[in-house]
């Protein structure tokens, strides 16, 4: 948040937009657990260490999906943590199934939704057995980032495609599902604008969205989602993952050390 814009906000607006209360609630909850085990825990030190973990992004490890998805920052930190833990798959070039990726994600967030993982297949991937179709880590990672970071936007987008009507009102409604139907970019842009205003959705920047919509005369849902997920501009806007071409270059040069992205892995608690 820009400092100038922050100064214009009321206290309530700042707390709402910054999501500070989410982290205070989590910190207090953890403090109470620690004090139950160790009444001598030093409160100031505990809060300092907790918010340092938030800054590093390690605060999302082994949390439930409610907490992981509670703020955009948490979502981006979780994707960065997933990359940190399993980035060796980039070097090896492994292709895994939806179920295998879901199992990996559940090691970090035990109730991570399978539905989000199922959406992370590239356009044209096998529809007959979606859970067994294979996806490389380089392809999967940007799709995961997009579908988690903009989950509600994606659901709204699917709803628009499911319920859109043909331009000609005398024509019968389309029989195709949202995965195969197509829309005019201008009509889709209008629908997205109205939906975002009505539902207060967390959406990709409008300029990036318009850029992706302008690439074709007709827009399909899988095509638009893939275009957004693989957008260099959107990846830079979220700001947590290396560019996709950097991931691809790691496959070609076995001597290049993997980048050390600053996400610290906390050990899993013993009672888990």
HELIX and SHEET records of a PDB file:
HELIX    1   1 UNK A    3  UNK A    7  1                                   5    
HELIX    2   2 UNK A   11  UNK A   18  1                                   8    
HELIX    3   3 UNK A   20  UNK A   37  1                                  18    
HELIX    4   4 UNK A   43  UNK A   56  1                                  14    
HELIX    5   5 UNK A   58  UNK A   60  5                                   3    
HELIX    6   6 UNK A   65  UNK A   68  1                                   4    
HELIX    7   7 UNK A   72  UNK A   86  1                                  15    
HELIX    8   8 UNK A   88  UNK A   92  1                                   5    
HELIX    9   9 UNK A   98  UNK A  108  1                                  11    
HELIX   10  10 UNK A  114  UNK A  118  1                                   5    
HELIX   11  11 UNK A  137  UNK A  149  1                                  13    
HELIX   12  12 UNK A  151  UNK A  163  1                                  13    
HELIX   13  13 UNK A  185  UNK A  199  1                                  15    
HELIX   14  14 UNK A  206  UNK A  213  1                                   8    
HELIX   15  15 UNK A  221  UNK A  229  1                                   9    
HELIX   16  16 UNK A  232  UNK A  238  1                                   7    
HELIX   17  17 UNK A  244  UNK A  252  1                                   9    
SHEET    1   A 2 UNK A  95  UNK A  97  0                                        
SHEET    2   A 2 UNK A 134  UNK A 136 -1                                        
SHEET    1   B 2 UNK A 182  UNK A 184  0                                        
SHEET    2   B 2 UNK A 218  UNK A 220 -1                                        
END                                                                             
